[in-house]
């Protein structure tokens, strides 16, 4: 007689940007795989921002569509700012409303564990979990912890971090909770889908030139987009350029689609296609968001990084970019009047195939041949089920 599967409920909390959502989805996918392997039945629910991109991204991964998420639950959400703003007052009420909504959601779901993937939307569910004495784990993608992680970590049973160096950002007491897991990346990035990438880009793309992939994040970067468009003709002399512009920039510049040819492929957004496209490119120009850095590193792609800095950011991308640059996996451009010159100087280095190979090998050293999403999923299941071993 077949032994009945142990039923588990796990709630994920996080969102606001793709960098807080996609790594969580990667862990949820691994939980689904490990659940079948270890004979448990785990239902994953997601708490995210009721407005913004959270719902649309997560709902694409619902079990009804073949994904690993049982349901998405939207909550009111306020932003956590480090600077003085009148919006801090109104957002305080949104955060409080988010705590109340999360409290009743968690009371109804009674999860075995809550997993915080970070971002301001994760704070209310973690606060509600503490009130209900539901254990929770928080994960930090960046080299330096954000405000949400700092707030959540005091009540967390464990703090998962991507880098050993991140431990020094916490107190000695908090360091005892820290576990270095790496940054979770969707399983598809570990499979060879390069043929799919070549088919997607089309036979018309110039194959004798190195393929340069330009990505400004899920929302698009005006700075990076402008830099590429203004120098496109010069770039096309040496590279076949694949350009994710972001939806807003694409809508404001419809002429880009008309400029598509064998040396230039513009796209508003790459989601399902990104793993395949990333695998067939030779060089990546992008911001330094933690999630995309690890996706590039897993695919062993040399990077030219333009980290977001200045007012409105805590400098996390600058820290992330410095980490990869110090380990020979990326070149970093600095925001000043010489951006064009810096870009072409970096690209001149990357034209050399031996240089690209060296950067690719250093990317692989950072990843260490491990799958962080699998590690995290196994640790989570081990935390809540006596039938699952931590590997």
C-alpha positions in Angstrom: 0.0 0.0 0.0 1.4 3.4 -1.1 2.3 5.7 1.8 0.3 8.9 1.8 2.3 12.0 1.0 2.9 14.5 3.8 1.3 17.8 2.9 3.2 21.0 3.4 2.2 24.6 2.9 4.9 27.2 2.2 4.3 30.9 1.6 6.7 33.1 -0.4 6.8 36.8 0.2 8.6 39.4 -2.0 8.4 41.5 -5.1 8.5 45.0 -6.4 11.1 44.1 -9.1 12.0 41.1 -11.1 15.1 40.7 -9.0 12.9 39.8 -6.0 10.5 37.7 -7.9 12.4 35.5 -10.4 14.8 34.0 -7.7 11.8 33.1 -5.6 10.2 31.4 -8.6 13.5 29.5 -9.1 13.2 28.2 -5.5 9.5 27.3 -5.9 10.4 25.3 -9.0 13.0 23.3 -7.1 10.6 22.7 -4.3 8.2 21.2 -6.7 11.0 18.9 -8.1 12.2 17.9 -4.6 8.7 17.4 -3.3 8.2 14.7 -5.9 11.6 13.2 -5.1 11.1 13.0 -1.4 7.4 12.0 -1.4 5.9 15.1 0.1 3.2 17.4 -1.4 4.1 21.0 -1.0 1.7 23.8 -1.9 3.5 27.2 -2.5 1.5 30.4 -2.1 2.9 33.8 -3.0 2.2 37.1 -1.2 3.1 40.1 -3.3 2.2 43.7 -4.1 -1.4 44.0 -5.2 -0.3 46.6 -7.7 2.7 46.6 -10.1 4.4 43.7 -11.9 4.2 41.1 -9.1 0.8 39.6 -10.0 1.4 39.3 -13.7 4.8 37.6 -13.3 3.8 35.2 -10.6 0.4 34.3 -12.2 2.3 33.1 -15.3 3.8 30.5 -13.0 0.6 29.2 -11.4 0.1 25.4 -11.3 -2.9 25.9 -13.6 -0.4 27.0 -16.3 2.1 24.3 -15.6 4.1 26.3 -13.0 4.9 25.7 -9.3 2.8 28.4 -7.6 -0.6 27.4 -6.1 -1.9 30.9 -5.8 -1.0 34.6 -5.7 -2.3 36.9 -2.9 -2.0 40.6 -3.3 -1.5 42.9 -0.3 -1.4 46.7 0.1 2.2 47.8 0.0 4.2 50.9 1.0 7.8 51.6 0.1 10.6 51.8 2.7 12.6 54.9 2.1 15.8 56.0 3.7 15.2 59.7 2.9 12.7 62.3 4.1 9.5 62.3 2.0 5.8 63.0 2.6 5.1 59.7 1.0 6.7 58.0 4.0 3.6 59.1 6.0 1.0 57.7 3.6 3.0 54.6 2.9 3.2 53.9 6.6 -0.6 53.3 6.5 -0.2 51.0 3.5 2.5 49.0 5.3 0.1 48.7 8.3 -2.7 47.6 6.0 -0.3 45.1 4.5 0.5 43.6 7.9 -3.3 43.3 8.7 -4.0 41.6 5.3 -1.0 39.3 5.7 -2.1 38.4 9.2 -5.4 37.1 8.1 -4.0 35.4 5.0 -1.4 33.5 7.0 -3.9 32.7 9.7 -6.1 31.1 7.0 -3.3 29.3 5.2 -1.4 28.2 8.4 1.9 27.6 6.5 4.6 25.4 7.8 7.2 28.1 6.7 7.4 31.5 5.2 10.2 32.4 2.8 11.0 36.1 2.3 12.7 36.9 -1.0 13.1 40.6 0.0 11.9 43.9 -1.2 9.6 46.2 0.7 6.6 44.0 0.1 8.2 41.2 2.2 8.1 43.2 5.5 4.4 43.0 6.3 4.2 39.2 5.8 7.3 38.7 8.0 5.8 40.9 10.7 2.5 39.0 10.6 4.4 35.7 10.7 6.1 36.8 13.9 2.8 37.7 15.4 1.4 34.2 14.5 4.6 32.5 15.5 5.1 31.1 12.0 8.8 30.4 11.4 10.3 32.2 8.4 13.5 32.4 6.5 14.8 35.5 4.6 17.2 35.6 1.7 19.4 38.4 0.5 20.6 38.5 -3.1 22.9 41.5 -2.9 26.4 41.7 -1.5 25.1 44.1 1.2 21.7 43.6 2.9 18.9 45.9 2.1 16.6 47.6 4.6 13.9 45.0 4.2 16.3 42.2 5.0 17.7 44.0 8.0 14.1 44.5 9.3 13.1 40.9 8.6 16.3 39.2 9.9 15.8 39.8 13.6 12.8 37.4 13.7 14.1 35.0 11.0 15.1 31.4 11.9 17.8 31.6 9.3 19.3 34.2 7.0 20.3 32.9 3.6 22.9 35.0 1.9 24.6 34.8 -1.5 28.1 35.7 -0.5 30.4 34.8 2.4 31.4 38.5 2.7 27.8 39.5 3.4 28.1 38.0 6.9 30.2 41.0 8.1 27.2 43.3 7.5 25.3 41.6 10.4 25.9 41.6 14.1 27.7 38.6 15.7 24.4 37.3 16.9 22.8 37.5 13.5 25.9 35.9 11.8 25.0 32.7 13.7 21.8 32.5 11.6 23.6 33.1 8.3 23.9 30.4 5.7 25.7 31.0 2.4 23.6 29.6 -0.3 24.4 31.6 -3.4 21.7 33.4 -5.4 18.9 31.2 -6.8 18.5 31.0 -10.6 15.7 29.4 -12.5 16.5 25.7 -13.5 16.2 26.5 -17.2 19.4 28.4 -17.1 21.3 25.2 -16.3 20.0 23.4 -19.4 21.4 23.8 -22.9 18.8 25.8 -24.9 21.2 27.5 -27.2 19.6 26.0 -30.3 16.3 27.6 -29.2 18.1 30.9 -28.8 19.5 30.8 -32.3 16.1 29.9 -33.7 14.5 32.8 -31.8 17.0 35.4 -33.0 16.6 34.1 -36.5 19.0 33.1 -39.3 19.3 36.7 -40.3 21.4 37.7 -37.3 25.1 38.2 -38.3 26.9 35.0 -37.2 30.5 36.1 -37.9 30.5 38.9 -35.3 30.4 38.5 -31.5 26.8 38.8 -30.2 26.4 41.7 -27.8 23.4 41.4 -25.5 22.3 44.7 -23.9 19.9 44.5 -21.0 18.8 47.4 -18.7 16.7 45.4 -16.3 13.1 44.3 -16.4 11.9 47.9 -16.6 14.6 49.1 -19.0 17.3 51.7 -18.4 17.1 55.1 -20.1 20.8 55.6 -19.6 21.9 52.3 -21.1 19.3 52.5 -23.9 20.4 56.0 -24.9 24.0 55.0 -24.8 23.4 52.1 -27.2 21.0 53.8 -29.6 23.3 56.9 -29.9 26.2 54.7 -30.8 24.4 51.9 -32.6 26.0 52.4 -36.0 29.5 52.2 -34.6 28.6 49.2 -32.4 27.2 47.3 -35.5 30.6 47.5 -37.2 32.0 45.0 -34.7 29.0 43.3 -33.1 25.6 41.8 -33.7 23.6 43.7 -31.1 20.6 42.1 -29.3 18.9 44.8 -27.3 16.2 44.5 -24.6 14.9 48.0 -24.3 12.1 47.7 -21.7 8.5 48.2 -22.6 8.3 51.9 -22.0 11.3 52.8 -24.1 10.1 50.5 -26.9 6.7 52.3 -26.9 8.3 55.7 -27.0 10.7 54.7 -29.8 8.8 52.6 -32.3 11.4 53.4 -34.9 13.7 51.0 -33.3 11.7 48.0 -34.6 12.1 49.4 -38.1 15.9 49.5 -37.5 16.1 45.8 -37.0 18.5 44.0 -39.4 21.2 41.4 -39.3 23.3 43.4 -36.9 20.5 44.7 -34.6 17.7 42.9 -32.9 15.6 45.1 -30.5 13.0 43.5 -28.1 10.8 45.2 -25.6 11.2 42.4 -23.0 12.7 38.9 -22.9 11.2 36.6 -20.3 10.9 33.0 -21.4 13.4 33.7 -24.2 16.1 35.2 -22.0 17.8 31.9 -20.9 18.2 30.8 -24.6 19.2 34.2 -25.8 21.7 34.6 -23.0 23.4 31.3 -23.9 24.1 32.3 -27.5 25.5 35.8 -26.8 29.2 36.4 -26.3 29.2 39.6 -24.1 26.6 41.2 -21.9 26.1 44.9 -21.1 23.7 45.5 -18.2 23.0 47.0 -14.9 24.3 45.1 -11.8 21.1 43.7 -10.3 22.0 40.6 -8.3 19.6 38.2 -10.0 20.7 38.9 -13.6 24.4 38.9 -12.6 24.0 35.3 -11.4 22.1 34.3 -14.5 25.0 35.6 -16.6 27.5 33.9 -14.3 25.7 30.5 -14.5 25.8 30.9 -18.3 29.5 31.9 -18.1 29.1 35.2 -19.9 31.6 38.1 -19.7 29.9 41.2 -18.5 30.3 45.0 -18.9 28.3 46.5 -16.0 26.9 50.0 -15.5 25.6 49.9 -11.9 22.7 52.1 -10.9 23.9 54.7 -8.4 23.1 58.1 -7.0 20.0 59.3 -5.3 17.2 56.8 -4.8 19.5 53.8 -4.5 21.4 52.4 -1.5 24.4 51.5 -3.7 23.7 47.8 -3.8 24.4 47.5 -7.5 27.8 49.3 -7.1 28.7 46.7 -4.5 27.5 43.8 -6.7 29.5 45.1 -9.7 32.6 45.6 -7.6 32.4 42.0 -6.3 32.3 40.6 -9.9 34.9 43.0 -11.2 37.4 42.1 -8.3 37.1 38.5 -9.3 37.8 39.1 -13.0 34.2 38.3 -14.1 33.2 41.8 -15.3 34.3 45.2 -16.3 32.6 48.2 -14.7 31.8 51.6 -16.3 31.4 54.6 -14.1 28.7 57.3 -14.6 30.5 60.4 -15.9 31.0 62.3 -19.1 33.2 59.5 -20.6 30.6 56.7 -20.8 31.0 56.3 -24.5 34.8 56.1 -24.3 34.6 53.7 -21.4 32.1 51.4 -23.3 34.2 51.2 -26.4 37.4 50.6 -24.4 35.7 47.7 -22.6 34.3 46.3 -25.8 37.8 46.5 -27.4 39.1 44.2 -24.6 36.2 41.8 -25.0 36.7 41.4 -28.8 39.6 39.0 -27.9 38.2 35.5 -27.5 40.9 34.6 -25.0 39.9 37.5 -22.8 36.3 36.4 -23.0 37.3 32.9 -22.0 39.1 34.1 -19.0 36.1 36.2 -17.8 33.8 33.2 -18.5 36.0 30.9 -16.3 35.9 33.4 -13.5 32.1 33.6 -13.7 32.0 29.9 -13.2 34.3 30.1 -10.2 31.9 32.5 -8.5 29.0 30.0 -9.0 31.1 27.1 -7.8 29.2 24.6 -9.9 26.3 24.6 -7.4 22.6 25.3 -7.8 21.6 27.7 -5.1 17.9 27.2 -5.8 18.2 23.5 -5.1 20.3 24.1 -2.0 17.7 26.6 -0.6 14.7 24.4 -1.5 16.4 21.4 0.2 17.2 23.5 3.4 13.6 24.8 3.5 12.1 21.3 3.2 14.5 20.0 5.8 13.5 22.8 8.1 9.8 21.7 8.1 9.8 18.0 7.3 11.5 15.2 9.2 11.2 13.1 6.0 13.4 15.4 4.0 17.2 15.5 4.4 19.3 18.6 3.9 21.8 18.1 1.2 
